[in-house]
Amino acid sequence: NKSVIFTPETIVEHLILILYLMRKQFLFAGIAAIMMAACSQKPVEELTLSGLNPKNFETTVNDAQTALYTLKNQAGMEVCITNFGARIVSIMVPDKNGEMQDVVLGFDNINDYQTVPSDFGASIGRYANRINQGKINVDGVEIQLPQNNFGHCLHGGPQGWQYQIYEANQIDDTKIALTMKSPDGDSNFPGNVTAVVTYTLTEDNAIDINYEATTDKTTVINMTNHSYFNLSGDPTKPVTDHILYVNADNFTPVDETYMTTGEITPVKDTPLDFTTPKVLGQDIDKFEFEQMKFGNGYDHNWVLNSKGDVNVLAAKLLSPTTGIFVEVYTNEPGIQVYSGNFLDGTAKGKKGIAYAQRTGFCLETQKYPDSPNKQWAESNAYLAPGETYKSFCKYKFGVEK
């Protein structure tokens, strides 16, 4: 218990010690504060190559979960797909300068897919295109389907599969299978139908789409993909500068309600002749030709010369700006060529871009429109129990420099 004698020297020593301890305490407190702040921060969301946030595609619809799935190949191509309507949301491919471009229209969140009526990128079912007055005859019984387009049933009606949730199974980095279990009476279509859409991204930058379906009652089925291509990668610009080739000598003309008349007509000497590649906008507004007036541009089914041979080119679309092209191969007898005539700027897609008229272009492989009611032997759209519906479409991308 010796008394402490404070001298000027000891006072200075104690003050130095106190300051040192205080500095150390503040340093620890600062480190702790930094660590706590770091732990409290939300993790950075990992975006797709196309800039999509997968979190924006997560929701629950009728007790089913939606999500965004990404396919990638070794060449660097990326395809994003949502199980809402089994839709292609984005396709990233290199242009002639090696820069990656998103070449399809779509939305960057699930809410817009739910609330803004569209077919962007969708797997259409049960029946793509139109059925006259929504009437089909199955085993001698006339069935009335929904009427949602000039009295016709278009793309399966307002509750078609493009607005329903597919069950998704991503098999690997390059393949995903999406299953639709459609009950008997779904939009009044007969039969319990199980349909599977399989997307495969190949190493040569192609998207192979395989459709299969079975039923327990005779029904009709005609599936397709409804991607809107803009190969310039800039959907603020129309596709009218794109160059189109369609391997078809004939088409199925329509009336003023877009319904096929039952005829098969040559394309020769008409604006629908793309047997030699030509600029899409060259004849698109030649409304003195009645079919262009009826379609408000191109919205017709071409009768393919490929006749179901998947190794024969059915169609090709090229952007002269980017050099990007897409080739189409299919086992189907027809292809619907649609030039986005009814896009009007009300739908705002990825990056907030308003999709104006003719800023997207569709190449939909299919049975001919209204095949259940027309006498087209090469385009039978009926499916019976014990049979398997099989349809194939390949979108193969490349570059011309």
C-alpha positions as CSV (number, residue, x, y, z in Angstrom):
1,N,0.0,0.0,0.0
2,K,2.8,2.3,-0.9
3,S,1.7,5.8,-1.6
4,V,1.8,7.0,-5.3
5,I,3.8,10.1,-5.7
6,F,2.7,12.1,-8.8
7,T,5.4,14.0,-10.5
8,P,5.2,15.8,-13.8
9,E,6.9,12.9,-15.5
10,T,4.5,10.2,-14.1
11,I,1.5,12.4,-14.9
12,V,2.6,12.6,-18.5
13,E,3.2,8.8,-18.6
14,H,-0.3,8.1,-17.3
15,L,-1.9,10.5,-19.8
16,I,0.0,8.7,-22.6
17,L,-1.3,5.3,-21.4
18,I,-4.9,6.6,-21.1
19,L,-4.8,8.0,-24.6
20,Y,-3.3,4.8,-26.0
21,L,-6.1,2.7,-24.4
22,M,-8.8,5.1,-25.6
23,R,-7.4,5.0,-29.2
24,K,-7.3,1.2,-29.1
25,Q,-10.9,1.1,-27.8
26,F,-12.1,3.4,-30.6
27,L,-10.2,1.3,-33.2
28,F,-11.9,-1.9,-32.0
29,A,-15.3,-0.1,-32.0
30,G,-14.7,1.1,-35.5
31,I,-13.7,-2.3,-36.8
32,A,-16.8,-3.8,-35.1
33,A,-19.0,-1.2,-36.6
34,I,-17.6,-1.9,-40.1
35,M,-18.1,-5.6,-39.7
36,M,-21.7,-5.1,-38.4
37,A,-22.5,-2.9,-41.4
38,A,-21.0,-5.4,-43.8
39,C,-23.1,-8.2,-42.3
40,S,-26.3,-6.1,-42.5
41,Q,-25.9,-5.4,-46.2
42,K,-28.0,-7.4,-48.7
43,P,-26.0,-9.6,-51.0
44,V,-25.5,-8.2,-54.5
45,E,-28.0,-9.8,-56.9
46,E,-26.4,-11.8,-59.7
47,L,-27.8,-10.6,-63.0
48,T,-27.9,-12.6,-66.2
49,L,-25.8,-11.7,-69.2
50,S,-28.9,-10.0,-70.6
51,G,-29.2,-7.9,-67.4
52,L,-32.2,-9.8,-65.9
53,N,-32.6,-10.2,-62.2
54,P,-33.9,-13.7,-61.4
55,K,-35.5,-12.4,-58.2
56,N,-37.9,-10.4,-60.3
57,F,-39.4,-13.6,-61.8
58,E,-40.2,-15.2,-58.5
59,T,-43.9,-15.3,-57.5
60,T,-46.7,-17.7,-56.8
61,V,-49.6,-18.1,-59.3
62,N,-52.4,-20.6,-58.4
63,D,-50.1,-22.3,-55.8
64,A,-47.4,-22.7,-58.5
65,Q,-44.0,-21.1,-58.2
66,T,-42.5,-19.1,-61.1
67,A,-38.8,-18.6,-61.8
68,L,-36.2,-17.6,-64.4
69,Y,-34.0,-20.3,-65.8
70,T,-30.7,-19.7,-67.7
71,L,-29.2,-21.8,-70.4
72,K,-25.6,-21.3,-71.5
73,N,-23.2,-23.0,-74.0
74,Q,-19.5,-23.1,-74.3
75,A,-19.6,-20.5,-77.1
76,G,-21.0,-17.9,-74.7
77,M,-24.6,-17.8,-75.9
78,E,-27.3,-17.3,-73.2
79,V,-31.0,-18.0,-73.3
80,C,-33.3,-17.1,-70.4
81,I,-36.6,-18.8,-69.9
82,T,-39.5,-18.5,-67.4
83,N,-42.0,-21.3,-66.7
84,F,-44.8,-18.7,-66.9
85,G,-46.0,-19.8,-70.3
86,A,-42.7,-21.6,-71.0
87,R,-41.5,-18.3,-72.5
88,I,-38.2,-17.3,-73.9
89,V,-37.4,-14.0,-72.1
90,S,-34.0,-13.2,-73.7
91,I,-31.5,-14.5,-76.2
92,M,-28.0,-13.2,-76.2
93,V,-25.9,-13.9,-79.3
94,P,-22.7,-12.3,-80.7
95,D,-23.0,-9.8,-83.6
96,K,-20.5,-9.3,-86.4
97,N,-18.2,-7.3,-84.1
98,G,-18.3,-9.9,-81.4
99,E,-20.6,-7.9,-79.1
100,M,-23.4,-9.7,-77.4
101,Q,-27.0,-8.6,-78.4
102,D,-30.4,-9.5,-76.9
103,V,-32.4,-10.4,-80.0
104,V,-36.0,-11.0,-78.7
105,L,-38.7,-8.8,-77.1
106,G,-39.9,-9.5,-73.6
107,F,-40.3,-8.1,-70.1
108,D,-37.8,-8.0,-67.2
109,N,-40.2,-9.1,-64.5
110,I,-43.0,-11.6,-63.9
111,N,-45.6,-9.0,-63.0
112,D,-45.6,-7.5,-66.5
113,Y,-46.0,-11.0,-68.1
114,Q,-49.0,-11.5,-65.8
115,T,-50.7,-8.1,-66.3
116,V,-49.7,-6.9,-69.9
117,P,-51.4,-9.1,-72.5
118,S,-48.8,-10.5,-74.8
119,D,-47.4,-13.6,-76.4
120,F,-43.8,-12.6,-76.1
121,G,-41.6,-15.7,-76.3
122,A,-44.5,-18.0,-75.3
123,S,-45.1,-21.7,-75.9
124,I,-48.6,-21.5,-77.3
125,G,-51.2,-24.2,-76.6
126,R,-53.4,-26.0,-76.9
127,Y,-53.9,-24.7,-80.4
128,A,-51.7,-22.0,-81.9
129,N,-53.3,-19.6,-84.4
130,R,-57.0,-19.5,-85.2
131,I,-59.9,-21.9,-85.1
132,N,-62.9,-20.7,-87.1
133,Q,-65.6,-19.4,-84.7
134,G,-64.0,-21.5,-82.0
135,K,-65.8,-24.6,-83.2
136,I,-64.3,-28.1,-83.5
137,N,-65.9,-31.5,-84.2
138,V,-64.6,-34.4,-82.1
139,D,-66.1,-37.8,-82.7
140,G,-69.2,-36.3,-84.2
141,V,-69.8,-33.8,-81.3
142,E,-69.4,-30.1,-81.9
143,I,-67.5,-28.3,-79.2
144,Q,-67.5,-24.6,-78.6
145,L,-64.1,-23.1,-77.7
146,P,-63.5,-19.6,-76.4
147,Q,-63.9,-16.8,-78.9
148,N,-61.3,-14.1,-78.4
149,N,-60.4,-12.8,-81.9
150,F,-63.2,-11.7,-84.4
151,G,-65.2,-14.6,-83.1
152,H,-62.4,-17.1,-83.6
153,C,-60.4,-19.0,-81.0
154,L,-56.9,-17.6,-81.1
155,H,-53.9,-19.2,-79.4
156,G,-56.1,-21.5,-77.2
157,G,-58.3,-18.6,-76.0
158,P,-57.7,-16.0,-73.3
159,Q,-56.6,-18.7,-70.8
160,G,-54.2,-20.4,-73.2
161,W,-51.1,-22.2,-72.0
162,Q,-49.0,-19.0,-72.5
163,Y,-50.8,-17.6,-69.4
164,Q,-50.4,-20.8,-67.3
165,I,-47.5,-22.2,-65.2
166,Y,-45.4,-25.0,-66.6
167,E,-43.6,-27.4,-64.3
168,A,-39.9,-26.8,-64.9
169,N,-37.1,-29.3,-64.7
170,Q,-33.7,-27.9,-65.7
171,I,-31.7,-30.9,-66.8
172,D,-28.3,-29.3,-67.2
173,D,-26.8,-26.0,-68.2
174,T,-28.1,-26.4,-71.8
175,K,-31.4,-28.1,-71.4
176,I,-34.7,-27.5,-69.7
177,A,-38.0,-29.5,-69.9
178,L,-41.3,-27.7,-69.1
179,T,-44.5,-29.8,-68.5
180,M,-48.1,-28.7,-68.8
181,K,-50.8,-30.9,-67.4
182,S,-54.0,-29.6,-68.9
183,P,-57.2,-31.1,-67.5
184,D,-60.2,-32.3,-69.6
185,G,-62.3,-29.3,-70.3
186,D,-59.4,-26.8,-70.0
187,S,-60.9,-23.8,-72.0
188,N,-63.4,-26.5,-73.1
189,F,-60.8,-28.5,-75.0
190,P,-61.4,-32.2,-74.5
191,G,-59.0,-34.7,-72.9
192,N,-56.5,-34.8,-70.1
193,V,-53.4,-33.7,-72.0
194,T,-49.8,-33.8,-70.8
195,A,-47.5,-31.7,-72.9
196,V,-43.7,-31.3,-72.6
197,V,-41.7,-28.5,-74.1
198,T,-37.9,-29.1,-74.1
199,Y,-35.5,-26.3,-74.9
200,T,-31.9,-27.3,-75.8
201,L,-29.1,-24.8,-76.4
202,T,-26.6,-26.5,-78.7
203,E,-22.9,-25.8,-79.1
204,D,-23.4,-24.3,-82.6
205,N,-25.7,-21.6,-81.2
206,A,-29.1,-23.1,-82.0
207,I,-32.2,-23.5,-79.8
208,D,-33.8,-26.8,-80.4
209,I,-37.5,-26.9,-79.3
210,N,-39.1,-30.3,-79.0
211,Y,-42.9,-30.5,-78.2
212,E,-44.5,-33.8,-77.2
213,A,-48.1,-34.4,-76.0
214,T,-50.5,-37.2,-75.1
215,T,-54.2,-37.3,-74.4
216,D,-56.8,-39.7,-73.0
217,K,-59.5,-38.4,-75.3
218,T,-59.4,-37.3,-78.9
219,T,-58.5,-33.6,-79.0
220,V,-56.7,-31.0,-81.2
221,I,-53.2,-29.7,-80.6
222,N,-50.9,-27.4,-82.4
223,M,-48.0,-25.9,-80.4
224,T,-45.5,-23.2,-81.4
225,N,-43.1,-20.6,-80.1
226,H,-44.1,-17.0,-80.3
227,S,-40.8,-15.2,-79.9
228,Y,-40.6,-11.7,-81.4
229,F,-37.2,-11.3,-83.0
230,N,-35.4,-8.0,-83.5
231,L,-31.9,-9.1,-84.7
232,S,-30.6,-5.5,-84.5
233,G,-30.5,-5.9,-80.7
234,D,-32.2,-2.5,-80.6
235,P,-36.0,-2.7,-80.2
236,T,-36.4,1.0,-80.6
237,K,-35.9,0.4,-84.3
238,P,-38.3,-1.5,-86.5
239,V,-37.4,-4.8,-88.2
240,T,-38.5,-3.5,-91.6
241,D,-34.8,-3.3,-92.7
242,H,-34.3,-7.1,-92.0
243,I,-33.9,-9.4,-94.9
244,L,-36.3,-12.4,-95.1
245,Y,-36.2,-15.7,-97.0
246,V,-39.1,-18.2,-96.8
247,N,-38.8,-21.5,-98.5
248,A,-42.4,-21.6,-99.7
249,D,-44.1,-21.4,-103.1
250,N,-47.6,-21.1,-101.6
251,F,-49.5,-19.6,-98.7
252,T,-53.0,-20.0,-97.2
253,P,-54.9,-16.7,-97.8
254,V,-57.2,-15.2,-95.2
255,D,-60.3,-13.1,-95.1
256,E,-60.8,-9.7,-93.3
257,T,-61.0,-11.6,-89.9
258,Y,-57.6,-13.3,-90.4
259,M,-59.3,-16.6,-91.0
260,T,-57.9,-19.0,-93.6
261,T,-60.3,-19.4,-96.6
262,G,-59.3,-23.0,-97.2
263,E,-57.4,-22.2,-100.4
264,I,-53.7,-22.7,-101.1
265,T,-52.4,-19.9,-103.3
266,P,-49.0,-19.3,-105.1
267,V,-46.9,-16.5,-103.7
268,K,-45.4,-15.7,-107.1
269,D,-46.0,-12.1,-108.2
270,T,-47.3,-11.1,-104.8
271,P,-45.8,-9.2,-101.8
272,L,-45.6,-12.6,-100.0
273,D,-43.0,-14.0,-102.3
274,F,-39.8,-14.4,-100.3
275,T,-38.4,-17.3,-102.3
276,T,-35.6,-14.9,-103.1
277,P,-34.5,-13.0,-100.0
278,K,-35.7,-9.4,-99.9
279,V,-36.0,-6.5,-97.4
280,L,-39.0,-7.0,-95.2
281,G,-40.3,-3.5,-95.6
282,Q,-40.1,-3.5,-99.4
283,D,-43.8,-4.6,-99.9
284,I,-45.1,-4.5,-96.3
285,D,-47.4,-1.5,-96.9
286,K,-48.7,-2.5,-100.4
287,F,-52.3,-2.6,-99.2
288,E,-53.6,-2.5,-102.7
289,F,-52.9,-6.2,-102.6
290,E,-55.9,-7.4,-100.5
291,Q,-54.0,-9.9,-98.4
292,M,-51.6,-7.2,-97.2
293,K,-54.6,-5.0,-96.3
294,F,-56.3,-7.9,-94.4
295,G,-53.2,-8.7,-92.5
296,N,-52.2,-5.1,-91.8
297,G,-48.8,-6.3,-93.2
298,Y,-47.5,-9.8,-92.9
299,D,-49.6,-12.1,-90.7
300,H,-50.0,-15.2,-92.9
301,N,-49.2,-18.9,-93.0
302,W,-46.7,-20.1,-95.6
303,V,-46.9,-23.6,-97.0
304,L,-43.3,-24.8,-96.6
305,N,-41.5,-26.6,-99.4
306,S,-39.4,-28.4,-96.8
307,K,-42.4,-30.8,-96.3
308,G,-41.4,-31.9,-92.7
309,D,-37.7,-32.4,-93.4
310,V,-35.9,-30.9,-90.4
311,N,-32.6,-30.7,-92.4
312,V,-34.1,-28.4,-95.0
313,L,-34.1,-24.7,-94.4
314,A,-37.6,-23.3,-93.9
315,A,-36.9,-19.6,-93.3
316,K,-34.1,-17.2,-92.6
317,L,-34.1,-13.7,-91.1
318,L,-31.1,-11.4,-91.2
319,S,-30.3,-8.0,-89.7
320,P,-27.9,-6.0,-92.0
321,T,-27.0,-3.8,-89.0
322,T,-25.6,-6.5,-86.7
323,G,-25.1,-9.3,-89.3
324,I,-27.0,-11.6,-87.0
325,F,-29.3,-14.1,-88.7
326,V,-31.7,-16.8,-87.5
327,E,-32.5,-19.9,-89.5
328,V,-35.6,-21.9,-88.9
329,Y,-35.9,-25.7,-89.4
330,T,-39.0,-27.7,-88.6
331,N,-41.0,-30.9,-89.2
332,E,-44.2,-28.9,-89.4
333,P,-45.9,-28.1,-92.8
334,G,-46.4,-24.4,-92.2
335,I,-44.9,-21.3,-90.7
336,Q,-46.7,-18.2,-89.6
337,V,-44.8,-15.0,-90.5
338,Y,-46.0,-12.1,-88.4
339,S,-44.4,-8.6,-88.6
340,G,-45.5,-7.2,-85.3
341,N,-48.2,-5.1,-87.0
342,F,-50.3,-4.6,-83.8
343,L,-47.5,-3.6,-81.5
344,D,-48.4,0.0,-80.6
345,G,-46.0,1.2,-77.9
346,T,-48.3,0.5,-75.0
347,A,-46.2,-2.5,-73.9
348,K,-42.9,-1.4,-72.3
349,G,-40.4,-4.2,-72.2
350,K,-36.9,-4.8,-71.0
351,K,-35.0,-1.6,-70.2
352,G,-38.3,0.3,-70.2
353,I,-38.4,0.3,-74.1
354,A,-41.8,0.8,-75.6
355,Y,-42.4,-1.7,-78.3
356,A,-43.8,0.2,-81.3
357,Q,-45.3,-1.2,-84.4
358,R,-43.1,-3.7,-86.3
359,T,-40.3,-3.7,-83.8
360,G,-40.5,-7.5,-83.5
361,F,-40.9,-10.4,-86.0
362,C,-42.3,-13.8,-85.4
363,L,-41.6,-17.1,-87.2
364,E,-44.0,-19.6,-85.8
365,T,-43.8,-23.2,-87.0
366,Q,-47.2,-24.9,-87.0
367,K,-50.1,-26.8,-88.5
368,Y,-52.1,-24.6,-90.9
369,P,-54.6,-22.3,-89.1
370,D,-58.0,-23.9,-88.6
371,S,-56.7,-27.3,-89.6
372,P,-59.4,-29.1,-87.6
373,N,-62.0,-27.6,-90.0
374,K,-60.1,-27.7,-93.3
375,Q,-59.4,-30.6,-95.6
376,W,-55.6,-30.4,-95.5
377,A,-54.1,-33.9,-95.5
378,E,-50.6,-32.7,-94.6
379,S,-51.8,-30.7,-91.6
380,N,-53.8,-33.1,-89.4
381,A,-54.2,-31.4,-86.0
382,Y,-56.2,-34.2,-84.2
383,L,-54.5,-36.3,-81.5
384,A,-56.1,-39.6,-80.3
385,P,-55.4,-41.7,-77.2
386,G,-52.3,-43.9,-77.7
387,E,-50.8,-41.4,-80.1
388,T,-48.0,-38.9,-79.3
389,Y,-47.9,-35.4,-80.8
390,K,-44.4,-34.5,-81.8
391,S,-43.3,-31.1,-83.2
392,F,-39.8,-29.7,-83.7
393,C,-38.5,-26.3,-84.3
394,K,-34.9,-25.2,-84.5
395,Y,-33.8,-21.5,-84.3
396,K,-30.1,-21.5,-85.4
397,F,-28.2,-18.2,-85.0
398,G,-25.1,-17.1,-86.8
399,V,-23.4,-14.0,-88.3
400,E,-22.8,-12.7,-91.8
401,K,-20.0,-10.2,-91.9
